Amino acid sequence: MTAVVRPLVPANIAGLAPYEPGKPIEEVERELGITGVVKLASNENPLGPSALAVAAAAAVIGKVSLYPDGGSHYLKAGLAGRLGLGVTPRELVVGSGSSEIIEGLVRTFCTPADEVLTFACSFVMYPIVCQAQGVPMVEAPLGEHFSYDVDALLARVTPRTKLVFLANPNNPTGTYLGRVGLTRLVRELPPGIILALDEAYREYVTAPDFVDGLALRGLRDRLVVMRTFSKIYGLAGLRCGYGVMTPELAGFLDRMRMPFNVTTVAQAGALAALGDEEHVARSREVNRAGMVQLGEGLGKLGLGVLPSQGNFVLVDLGAGREANVVFQRMLKKGVIVRSMAAYKLPSHIRITVGARAENERLLGALAECLG
Ligand SMILES: Cc1ncc(COP(=O)(O)O)c(C=O)c1O
């Protein structure tokens, strides 16, 4: 079969390594014949979704014989009201997760003659999407301690650079670019280039010098800010994210996307989640407390933890310890983490900050697996 189809597949598609998601709990339980598995692998919200979002999603399930609102009218109105900073519905594009916005930017604006620029060791969807579209991707190296180096990025701009992805904060490192660096990038990147700021973890950020990309819209026309309902809002399974950009950019993305890309259930759930400030505040607090707990626990195990502005930590297991091996051992103990070997970090794992009991379970399992 493969041999028959293979000649039809363009080289860029044939060479794609499929995105490897964190293993689902049910799959691990089935494979290992165990129960009570804890998943701290995909940066999901340990509190789950807001009860208001669940109720709103359930309330519209009876309407799903009809196609959704293709323009996400009420969600866009709700977002514009909630985001402030003068954001209007015309500046918004809603996607089936922010991954769809990421893909849409490459599909809409880039050709194989262009280049997409980003940093090494960043969100894995950027290179996957570029390869799928046959668009070359250039990676600037990170600086010391996985820091963002604006000079290194600017030095890799060429006349072919069309789009820059900057995850702020970054996944998987949890590092970020502060006000001074980001403002400089927004100003100094040649104006023809689209700068896409991926703020999937923005709601978790506590760093005082972090600047909201939305506040920099006045400095640059070709600026896109992407956010998601998959993280602090706890709606990863509903698939809903959005991008803020000029109405002109939004118009082109809208032409490329599928007409009914965001389901009725997702639109209703996301809109209700947006209004549940208490759930967001609790989620932030659980994350803050969990970050302290993991920092102390991992420190006692003698492991290096990078300070993180997200809901996850990048952990250096130490030279000689293979992340893939530790990942497998942890799995057998019913704890799913993420090996960073695919990110060219063979001795690092990424751990999502869980609820107190989950973090305890993780620390116990990790101590046994390292021992
Ligand atoms: C940096 C970053 N951007 C975007 C996403 C995509 O999230 P979603 O497609 O679920 O909105 C993720 C998910 O892990 C992420 O880490």
The ligand as an SDF file (V2000), in Angstrom:
LIG
                    3D

 16 16  0  0  0  0  0  0  0  0999 V2000
    3.1960   28.0510   22.7840 C   0  0  0  0  0  0  0  0  0  0  0  0
    1.9260   27.3910   22.3710 C   0  0  0  0  0  0  0  0  0  0  0  0
    1.1910   27.9490   21.4230 N   0  0  0  0  0  0  0  0  0  0  0  0
    0.0390   27.4310   20.9990 C   0  0  0  0  0  0  0  0  0  0  0  0
   -0.4370   26.2540   21.5430 C   0  0  0  0  0  0  0  0  0  0  0  0
   -1.6740   25.6780   20.9380 C   0  0  0  0  0  0  0  0  0  0  0  0
   -2.7340   25.5330   21.7070 O   0  0  0  0  0  0  0  0  0  0  0  0
   -4.1770   25.2650   21.1080 P   0  0  0  0  0  0  0  0  0  0  0  0
   -4.0670   24.8760   19.6610 O   0  0  0  0  0  0  0  0  0  0  0  0
   -4.7040   24.1740   21.9460 O   0  0  0  0  0  0  0  0  0  0  0  0
   -4.8920   26.5550   21.2630 O   0  0  0  0  0  0  0  0  0  0  0  0
    0.2880   25.6110   22.5620 C   0  0  0  0  0  0  0  0  0  0  0  0
   -0.1780   24.3330   23.1280 C   0  0  0  0  0  0  0  0  0  0  0  0
    0.4680   23.6470   23.8230 O   0  0  0  0  0  0  0  0  0  0  0  0
    1.5080   26.1940   22.9680 C   0  0  0  0  0  0  0  0  0  0  0  0
    2.2610   25.6230   23.9080 O   0  0  0  0  0  0  0  0  0  0  0  0
  1  2  1  0
  2  3  1  0
  2 15  2  0
  3  4  2  0
  4  5  1  0
  5  6  1  0
  5 12  2  0
  6  7  1  0
  7  8  1  0
  8  9  2  0
  8 10  1  0
  8 11  1  0
 12 13  1  0
 12 15  1  0
 13 14  2  0
 15 16  1  0
M  END
$$$$
